[in-house]
Amino acid sequence: MDVRRRFAGGPATGALSALAVVGVAVVLLFLVRDAAYRATASGAVALPSVVGGVFEVVGELGLVVLAGVAVAHTWRARSRGLEHLAVAVVAAVSTVAAYVLSEVVKGFVREERPCRTLSVRTVASCPAAGDWSWPSNHATIAGALATAVVVLAPVWWRLVVPLALAVGASRVLTGAHYWHDVVAGLAVGVLVVWFGTWALAPVAHRLLVRSVESGPPGWRRVLGQAYVPRYAAGNPGDPRDPSDPGIGSAGRSERHPVQQPDED
C-alpha cells in the first residue's frame, strides 16, 4: 500500500512554487511593516470596543476549534484503517514540530514586538518583554492544525482554512504582530505539516503494521484494530481471517485436505 497516494503523488511541484510566493510576500510585507502595522492597529482601535473583543476571542478560541476538529478527525482515522491512522499520527507530530520550530526561530531572530517599538494604541495589551515577534506562534499553530485537518479530510478546508486565516489576522488587528510575522507563521505551519506528513506517513504506516502484528490485544484495540489486518500478516492477499485457528503462522491451512473420491 502506498500511503503517499493520499497526497496525489509528490507535492514538491506546486509546493515549491507556493514557497517562493510566500517568501516574496514576507519580504514585501517586511519592507512596509511599520506602515502596514500602524494602519491595521489604528483602524482596529477606531472600531467599537466589542469588535476589538471579537478579534481577541477569534485569536484564542479559533485555535481551540481547530484543535478540536483535528482531534476529532484523528480519532475517526482509527476506524478507517492503519493508513489513515498513520497519516493522522504523523500530522499530529508534525504540528508539534512546527510549533517547536517557530519557538526556536523566535529565540534566534529576537524581533521586538511592534507594540513595544511603535507608538500606536492597540486593542489588546502588549505581551511581556522577551516574548518575541517573528514568526507568530498563533499563526504557526493555526496553519499546522488547518493543514492536518485538510490532509485527513480535504472537504473540511471550507471551515479550517478561513478560520486559520482569521486567527492570523486577529494577531495584527489586536496589535500583537506585524503582518509578515503572521504570513511567516502560517507558512511554517503549513509547510512543516505537509512535507512532514508526506515524508513520514509511509514509515509510520510500516511501524503501525508491525506493532499490530506483534502487539497485545489491548494495543490493537487502542489502534482500532480488533484483529491483525489481512494485509499485515501471512501471505499478502490471503483472503482468510488470520484469527482463524486453521491458518498457520506461514499463512497456510493446517487442516487436513479434503479427500477427493478415487476415479475409476
C-alpha positions as CSV (number, residue, x, y, z in Angstrom):
1,M,0.0,0.0,0.0
2,D,1.3,3.5,-0.9
3,V,0.3,5.9,1.8
4,R,1.5,8.8,-0.3
5,R,-1.3,8.3,-2.7
6,R,-3.4,10.4,-0.3
7,F,-1.2,13.3,-1.4
8,A,-1.8,12.8,-5.2
9,G,1.9,11.9,-5.8
10,G,4.8,14.2,-4.9
11,P,3.8,17.6,-3.5
12,A,7.1,19.3,-4.4
13,T,5.8,20.5,-7.8
14,G,3.3,23.0,-6.5
15,A,4.6,23.4,-3.0
16,L,8.0,24.8,-4.1
17,S,6.2,27.5,-6.2
18,A,4.0,28.3,-3.3
19,L,7.0,28.6,-1.0
20,A,8.6,31.1,-3.4
21,V,5.5,33.2,-3.5
22,V,5.3,33.2,0.3
23,G,8.9,34.2,0.6
24,V,8.3,37.2,-1.7
25,A,5.2,38.1,0.2
26,V,7.1,38.0,3.5
27,V,9.9,40.2,2.1
28,L,7.5,42.8,0.7
29,L,5.5,42.9,4.0
30,F,8.7,43.3,5.9
31,L,9.6,46.4,3.8
32,V,6.3,48.1,4.7
33,R,5.9,46.5,8.1
34,D,5.6,49.8,10.1
35,A,3.1,51.4,7.8
36,A,1.0,48.3,7.4
37,Y,1.0,47.7,11.2
38,R,0.1,51.3,12.0
39,A,-2.8,51.3,9.6
40,T,-4.2,48.0,10.8
41,A,-3.8,48.5,14.5
42,S,-5.1,52.1,14.4
43,G,-8.1,51.0,12.3
44,A,-8.9,48.2,14.8
45,V,-8.8,50.7,17.7
46,A,-11.2,53.0,15.9
47,L,-13.8,50.3,15.8
48,P,-16.3,49.8,18.6
49,S,-14.8,48.1,21.6
50,V,-17.0,45.0,21.2
51,V,-15.4,44.4,17.7
52,G,-12.0,44.5,19.3
53,G,-13.1,42.0,21.8
54,V,-14.2,39.7,19.0
55,F,-10.7,40.0,17.5
56,E,-9.2,38.8,20.7
57,V,-11.7,35.9,21.0
58,V,-11.0,34.8,17.5
59,G,-7.3,34.6,18.1
60,E,-7.7,32.3,21.1
61,L,-10.9,30.4,20.5
62,G,-10.1,29.8,16.9
63,L,-7.1,27.7,17.9
64,V,-9.3,25.7,20.3
65,V,-11.8,25.0,17.5
66,L,-9.1,24.0,15.1
67,A,-7.5,21.7,17.7
68,G,-10.9,20.1,18.4
69,V,-11.6,19.4,14.7
70,A,-8.1,17.9,14.3
71,V,-8.5,15.7,17.3
72,A,-11.9,14.5,16.1
73,H,-10.5,13.5,12.7
74,T,-7.6,11.8,14.3
75,W,-10.0,9.7,16.4
76,R,-12.1,9.0,13.4
77,A,-9.0,7.7,11.5
78,R,-8.8,4.8,13.9
79,S,-11.9,3.3,12.3
80,R,-10.7,3.9,8.8
81,G,-7.6,1.6,8.8
82,L,-3.9,1.9,9.6
83,E,-3.2,4.0,6.5
84,H,-5.5,6.8,7.8
85,L,-4.2,6.4,11.3
86,A,-0.6,6.7,10.2
87,V,-1.3,9.9,8.4
88,A,-3.2,11.3,11.5
89,V,-0.3,10.4,13.9
90,V,2.3,11.9,11.7
91,A,0.2,15.1,11.1
92,A,-0.1,15.5,14.9
93,V,3.6,15.0,15.5
94,S,4.4,17.5,12.6
95,T,2.1,20.1,14.2
96,V,4.1,19.9,17.4
97,A,7.3,20.1,15.4
98,A,6.1,23.2,13.6
99,Y,5.4,24.9,17.0
100,V,8.8,24.0,18.4
101,L,10.5,25.2,15.2
102,S,8.7,28.6,15.5
103,E,9.8,28.9,19.1
104,V,13.4,28.2,18.1
105,V,13.3,30.7,15.3
106,K,11.8,33.4,17.5
107,G,14.5,32.9,20.1
108,F,17.2,33.2,17.4
109,V,15.8,36.2,15.5
110,R,14.6,38.0,18.6
111,E,12.5,40.6,16.8
112,E,10.8,43.0,19.2
113,R,7.0,43.3,19.2
114,P,5.6,46.2,17.2
115,C,3.5,47.3,20.2
116,R,6.8,48.0,22.0
117,T,8.7,49.7,19.3
118,L,5.9,51.9,17.7
119,S,3.8,54.5,19.4
120,V,0.4,53.0,18.4
121,R,-2.7,52.3,20.6
122,T,-3.7,48.7,20.4
123,V,-6.8,46.7,21.1
124,A,-5.0,44.2,23.4
125,S,-2.2,44.8,25.9
126,C,1.3,44.2,24.6
127,P,2.9,40.8,25.5
128,A,5.7,40.8,28.1
129,A,9.2,41.8,27.2
130,G,11.2,38.8,25.9
131,D,8.1,37.4,24.1
132,W,9.5,37.9,20.6
133,S,7.5,38.7,17.4
134,W,8.7,36.8,14.3
135,P,7.2,34.4,13.5
136,S,3.8,34.3,15.1
137,N,3.2,31.2,17.2
138,H,-0.6,31.6,16.9
139,A,-0.3,31.7,13.1
140,T,2.1,28.7,13.1
141,I,-0.2,26.6,15.2
142,A,-3.3,27.7,13.2
143,G,-1.6,26.8,9.9
144,A,-0.4,23.5,11.2
145,L,-3.7,22.4,12.6
146,A,-5.6,23.5,9.4
147,T,-3.2,21.6,7.2
148,A,-3.5,18.5,9.4
149,V,-7.3,18.6,9.0
150,V,-7.1,19.1,5.3
151,V,-4.8,16.2,4.9
152,L,-7.2,13.9,6.8
153,A,-10.4,15.3,5.4
154,P,-9.9,17.7,2.4
155,V,-13.6,18.7,2.3
156,W,-13.1,20.5,5.7
157,W,-10.9,23.2,4.1
158,R,-14.0,25.3,3.9
159,L,-14.0,25.7,7.7
160,V,-10.4,25.4,8.8
161,V,-8.7,27.5,6.1
162,P,-10.8,30.7,6.7
163,L,-10.5,30.1,10.5
164,A,-6.7,29.8,10.3
165,L,-6.5,33.0,8.3
166,A,-8.8,34.7,10.8
167,V,-6.6,33.6,13.7
168,G,-3.6,35.1,11.9
169,A,-5.3,38.3,11.0
170,S,-6.5,38.8,14.6
171,R,-2.9,38.9,15.8
172,V,-2.3,42.0,13.8
173,L,-5.7,43.6,14.5
174,T,-5.1,43.2,18.2
175,G,-1.6,44.8,17.9
176,A,0.5,41.8,18.8
177,H,2.3,41.2,15.5
178,Y,3.4,42.6,12.2
179,W,1.8,41.2,9.1
180,H,5.0,39.5,8.0
181,D,5.0,37.7,11.3
182,V,1.7,36.2,10.6
183,V,2.4,35.2,7.0
184,A,5.6,33.6,8.0
185,G,4.0,31.7,10.9
186,L,1.2,30.4,8.6
187,A,3.8,29.3,6.1
188,V,5.9,27.4,8.7
189,G,2.8,25.6,10.0
190,V,1.6,24.6,6.5
191,L,4.9,23.5,5.1
192,V,6.1,21.5,8.2
193,V,2.9,19.5,8.4
194,W,2.5,19.0,4.7
195,F,6.1,17.9,4.0
196,G,6.4,16.1,7.3
197,T,3.3,14.0,6.7
198,W,4.2,13.3,3.1
199,A,7.7,12.1,4.1
200,L,6.9,10.2,7.2
201,A,3.5,8.7,6.7
202,P,4.8,5.6,4.9
203,V,7.3,5.0,7.8
204,A,4.6,5.4,10.4
205,H,2.4,3.0,8.5
206,R,5.0,0.3,8.5
207,L,5.6,0.8,12.2
208,L,1.9,0.6,13.0
209,V,1.6,-2.6,10.9
210,R,4.4,-4.2,12.8
211,S,3.0,-3.1,16.2
212,V,-0.3,-4.6,15.4
213,E,1.3,-7.9,14.3
214,S,3.3,-8.3,17.5
215,G,1.4,-6.2,20.0
216,P,-1.1,-7.4,22.7
217,P,-4.8,-7.3,22.1
218,G,-5.1,-4.2,24.2
219,W,-2.8,-2.3,21.9
220,R,-4.7,-3.4,18.9
221,R,-7.9,-2.1,20.4
222,V,-6.2,1.3,21.0
223,L,-5.3,1.4,17.4
224,G,-8.8,0.5,16.4
225,Q,-7.8,-3.0,15.2
226,A,-9.7,-5.8,16.8
227,Y,-7.6,-8.3,14.9
228,V,-4.4,-8.3,12.8
229,P,-5.5,-6.9,9.4
230,R,-5.2,-9.3,6.4
231,Y,-2.5,-7.2,4.6
232,A,-0.3,-7.2,7.8
233,A,0.0,-11.0,8.4
234,G,0.6,-14.2,6.5
235,N,0.8,-14.2,2.7
236,P,-0.3,-10.9,1.1
237,G,-3.7,-11.3,-0.4
238,D,-4.7,-14.3,1.7
239,P,-8.4,-13.7,1.9
240,R,-8.8,-15.8,5.1
241,D,-9.1,-14.3,8.5
242,P,-5.7,-14.6,10.2
243,S,-7.5,-15.2,13.5
244,D,-8.9,-18.5,12.1
245,P,-7.2,-21.3,14.1
246,G,-6.9,-23.2,10.8
247,I,-4.4,-20.7,9.5
248,G,-0.8,-21.4,10.4
249,S,2.0,-18.9,11.0
250,A,3.0,-19.1,7.4
251,G,-0.5,-18.3,6.3
252,R,-1.2,-21.9,5.2
253,S,-4.1,-24.0,6.3
254,E,-3.2,-26.7,8.9
255,R,-6.4,-28.7,8.4
256,H,-6.3,-32.0,6.6
257,P,-7.1,-31.6,2.9
258,V,-10.4,-32.8,1.7
259,Q,-10.2,-36.3,0.4
260,Q,-11.1,-36.4,-3.3
261,P,-13.0,-39.5,-4.4
262,D,-11.0,-42.0,-6.3
263,E,-11.6,-42.1,-10.0
264,D,-12.1,-45.4,-11.7
